[in-house]
C-alpha cells in the first residue's frame, strides 16, 4: 500500500551534498560560505554561512514540486508579509544563471532539482525552547489567525494541491499509509481517523475554504533576538478549510504540552486576528485528531522511502504523541473547553446565571492600580480593606483571574512571591448566597464545592453548602459565603487536581488545574501580562526604531517604582542598582504631590513672572561650592545644560575651541555630542569630532595611559602641553569640559591633583572650566554635594540634570554672573520648558527630600558599606579588578586577569543577565563594557545593598570566564 501511494505523496529528499549546496549558493545567488544541512521532511535545506556575507537558507525542492507550486508559494509569502506576518524574503537569483542542480537520487536515477534561496533569520524555533509556555501557545494561535486573514482572497491555479497535509484529504492519507505503522498502532489510528472524519464531513458544507499556510507550528516559527516571531516554510500552503489552519497549530501545541488549557489559548489567540464560526469551532477537535493521525502515518511512511532521514526519525514519537493526546480527551469535553477559550458558554444556547446574584464589581489590585499608590501596596490587609470599601456600593466585588497583584508582590527583590492570581477572589456581604451558574453535578469537599458539566469543573472555596450533592439546575441556590476570607473561584478540568491559587511571576498561570473562570462568574477577563509584555516590546521597537537604546534584549515591562524598587507587570520587584536619575527614589509622594499641585495651579514658560523660578534657583545656590558661582539658569535636560554651558564659555571668551577629556559622554544635542568622545555611545567618536573640539586623555589612573595614584600630574602636564600647542596654533581654547568623576568609565575618580590642576591650566590660557555634574552631583558621592568638591576644585560652570528633577525634565547651569552677562551681547537665553513652574516644583521637592531624609548622608553610609562588601568579594573573586567611585556612584571593574587587566567583556554581559534573574537591575558601562555601574537611588537601604552583594556573589560563582 505504501509503495503504491508514495508516487503521489511521499518523496525522498533530493540528494545534495553540502559542498554542492555551497557551490550553488555562490554561483546562483552570489553568496559564499559553508553549507550546513537543516532538517526537512521531503526537501533538502542548507544554512549558508560566510564571513562578511549575508547568511541565507538554500532550499532544494523535491522532484514533485512544480514551477507553478513555486510561483504559488512566492505569492503566499508576499501576502503574508503584506499582512504583517514576518516571513523570510525570497532572494532573486543572479540574472541568466540556471538555478537547477543535476544530481542522482537514492535509487540511482538522474534528477534535476531547483534551488531557491531565502533570507536567513537569526533566531531559534519555538520548538527549541525548554517548554512551550501558555503565552507562546496564544502567540502561535494569533499567528495562525493573522495568516488566515492575510491569505483571504489569495488565488492561484496551484492552490488546489494534492498533498498529504491538506486535512480534507486526511482520511485518504491515513487509510493508504496506515500499513507503515507498527501493528499495535494501526487499527487505533484508523478507527479514530474514521470517527473524526465523519464528524467533520457532517459539517463540511458550512466550513469556509481558502488558501492557508498549513503548518504554523513550533518548528516553523522562529523567535529572533528582539522577540519577533517569523513564520517559515511555505511548502504546505494549499487551498483548504479555513479552520484547518487553527487545527494544525492547536494539534502541535497539544502534542508538545498535553494541556487542553494551552490548546485553548491557541484558539484565544487565533480569535484576536481572525473570525471563527461556531460550526468551525465544533470541528476543531476532530481535525486535531485527523492531523495527529496524518502525522503518525506520514512519519513512518517517509522512513520507508527515505530511511536516512534522521529529521523524520527524530519526530516519530512527537507526532504519535499528537495523536495519542488528542484521542485521550473525548470530543464533548474538548469542545466545551475550546468554547470557553473562545469566550462562548461551554454549551451552545445556554446563558450563565449570575453566581453572586449580579455581575461583581471589579477590584483592581494590579501593578498600576491607583488604589495602591504611595506605598499602600505594602500595607497588611490592604486587599480586604479595599474590598470592604467597594462593598459599600456593590453586592459583590471580584479580583480577577490572571492579574499580577501588586498587593502580593514581595518587596524583597531576591525572594519573589506568588503574586499572580490563578483564581477569582470574590468578596460579598456576610451571608450572601451563591447560585449554580449552569446545570451540573454538585460535589462537596470540606469547605469547597465543585460544579461539573462536560468536563468543566467550577470550584468554590470558602463556602458552606446549601444544596445536597447531586444534580442541580442553573440558578439553584448552592452555597452561602462564609464570613472572613473571600470566596476563591477556580476552574479546572475533570480529573485534574486543583492548582495553587497564586503563582510566581514566571510561572504558568493558566493550566489544566487552574483555568480562567471569568466567563462563568461574569467577570471581564484581564489581558495576559506575558502577552502584553511582548506586544509592548514590539510597539517600542516600532515607535522608536533601531537606534533606540534599552536595557536588555528581553526587558521586563516596568510600570511602577517605589524607593529603590522597580516592579514589572508580571508581579516581581527588582532592585534598581543603576538609576541615578531617580535620586530620591521612585514615586516619592513629596515629588508627586508637589508637581501635581503645581499642575493644578499653573505651568507655563519662564518668561512669565512667578515665585517658583527664584525659589528653586536660590535653593540650588545654597549648594554652590563657591560664592562666585551665583547664577542659575534652569533648562530641561543634561544635554541642554551642557549645550548652554559650551555656548556661555564660547561667548564669554570669544573663542571657539573646547578641550574635552576622552571617553566622556555629555549629551545628544549637536554641541554636547560634539564634545562626547565615548566610543561605546558612538563608535566613530574619535574620528568624527568637529574642528573646534580637541581631545586629551581621560584621567583614568587604573586603565589610562598613566597609572597609579601619582599619575595626576602626568595627566595635567599632558593637558598643559596641549593647551600651549592650541595657543601657539592661534586656536586658544574657550573651555575644558570633563566629569569630575568619570561616570562613563564607571565612577573612576581622577588621580589626586588632576582636576584642580586642569582648572588652573585652562584658566592660565584664558579659558573656563566646565564641570559636567549631570550624573555625579546632588550629594550622590556622599561626603560632597558636587564631584568637583571631592577633588578640591572649583569650576567656572557646573551643569546638572538627572537627579535635579528625579527624572522630571529639569536641568540647570550654575555659573558666574559675568559669564551669563556676556551672553546678552548675542541675545537673551530662553527655553520653553526650562524653568517652567512644574519643573521648579519638582526641583524644590527633590532638594527638600535630600535634606529632610538625609539622603546625602545615606549615600555616604551605604556607599562605604558597599565598598567594604565589594572589597570582601574581590578577595573571593579574582574577576573583580577594581572598585571605583564614592558614595552611591560606584563601578565594579571586571577583568580576566588582574595583572594584564584584560577586560572581561563577555563575562560582564553575562553577569548583568544573571543578576536580572536574581532580581537586580544592573548594566555595564565604560568603553569596554566591563564595568558594573552601581548608582542606585539614594534611598537604598543597607538590607537592599546586602541583597545586591549576595546576588553578585552568587552570580560571580556561576560565571566561568573560560567558558564564555
Number of C-alpha atoms within 10 A of each C-alpha: 11 20 14 11 13 17 10 12 19 25 18 23 23 23 18 19 15 17 11 15 26 22 18 22 27 15 16 20 21 12 21 21 20 18 23 18 17 14 14 16 22 23 20 22 26 24 23 25 19 15 9 9 12 13 20 27 23 27 23 25 22 22 17 14 14 13 11 13 19 17 14 22 22 15 15 25 25 18 19 21 16 12 15 12 20 18 21 20 16 16 14 11 17 13 8 7 10 13 18 16 17 13 17 15 16 14 8 8 8 11 16 16 22 20 22 22 26 18 15 17 19 11 16 17 18 21 17 11 11 7 11 17 20 26 22 20 30 26 21 29 33 23 30 35 27 22 29 27 19 23 23 15 11 15 15 17 11 18 20 15 15 13 17 20 22 25 24 19 16 24 23 16 23 26 19 16 27 25 17 22 18 11 10 8 15 19 14 14 25 18 12 19 28 19 14 22 22 13 17 22 13 10 13 16 9 13 20 13 14 21 24 30 27 28 26 26 25 22 16 17 24 24 18 14 13 15 15 16 23 19 27 22 19 20 18 17 25 25 23 24 22 25 26 28 28 33 31 27 27 33 28 28 30 26 23 19 19 19 17 24 24 27 27 27 27 33 30 23 26 29 21 16 17 18 13 17 11 12 15 21 18 20 24 25 27 26 27 29 29 35 29 31 31 29 25 29 28 27 23 25 25 25 20 17 18 19 13 14 18 13 15 22 16 11 16 17 14 16 25 22 23 27 28 20 20 27 22 9 14 13 20 14 18 23 23 21 25 25 20 22 25 22 14 18 19 27 16 10 7 12 14 17 20 20 24 23 15 13 18 23 21 17 20 21 22 25 26 16 15 11 16 20 15 14 15 13 23 16 10 11 10 17 19 14 11 16 23 17 11 18 17 10 10 18 17 24 28 26 25 28 29 26 27 29 26 27 22 24 27 20 21 17 25 21 14 20 19 21 24 30 26 29 29 26 21 25 29 26 16 11 13 16 20 23 21 24 25 25 18 20 16 23 17 17 11 10 12 18 24 21 25 21 19 19 20 21 26 26 24 26 20 21 23 20 22 14 17 11 15 11 14 19 15 17 17 17 17 23 22 20 24 19 15 11 15 21 23 20 28 28 28 26 24 17 10 12 11 18 19 13 20 22 20 18 23 13 13 14 29 25 21 20 22 29 28 27 24 22 17 23 24 19 20 14 15 12 11 19 20 20 15 15 19 20 14 13 19 14 12 14 16 10 10 10 10 9 7 9 11 10 11 15 12 14 14 20 18 17 11 18 20 19 21 26 27 25 25 24 25 28 28 32 29 27 30 29 25 22 23 26 21 26 30 29 27 22 19 19 15 16 24 15 14 19 23 14 13 18 15 9 10 12 16 15 15 18 11 10 9 13 10 20 23 14 14 22 21 15 15 20 17 11 15 20 19 15 11 13 21 18 20 25 21 28 27 22 24 28 24 28 30 34 23 20 31 25 17 23 28 22 20 19 18 14 18 18 22 24 24 26 22 21 27 26 27 28 20 16 14 11 20 20 21 23 32 26 25 22 17 17 17 14 12 12 18 14 8 12 16 11 10 15 17 20 19 17 16 20 28 23 20 20 14 13 13 19 16 12 13 14 22 23 18 16 28 23 16 14 24 19 12 16 24 19 13 17 13 10 9 9 16 22 28 27 28 29 27 26 29 27 31 27 27 24 28 27 31 28 25 23 22 17 18 25 31 19 19 25 23 19 22 23 18 13 17 14 27 27 26 27 28 31 28 28 27 30 29 26 26 31 28 26 18 20 19 26 29 23 19 18 19 13 20 23 27 21 26 29 30 29 32 25 30 31 27 25 17 21 23 28 27 27 26 26 25 19 13 13 21 21 14 17 17 11 10 9 8 9 10 14 15 12 18 25 30 25 25 27 29 29 25 27 31 23 25 25 20 16 17 20 13 9 12 14 23 23 20 23 27 21 17 23 27 16 16 23 20 13 15 20 15 13 18 18 10 13 15 15 25 22 22 19 22 22 24 27 27 34 29 26 27 26 28 27 23 19 14 14 8 8 16 15 20 23 19 14 23 27 18 18 24 20 19 21 23 19 14 22 23 26 25 26 23 25 22 24 19 15 23 25 31 26 29 29 32 29 29 32 23 25 16 15 11 22 19 15 20 25 17 15 21 20 18 15 19 22 12 12 17 13 16 7 7 10
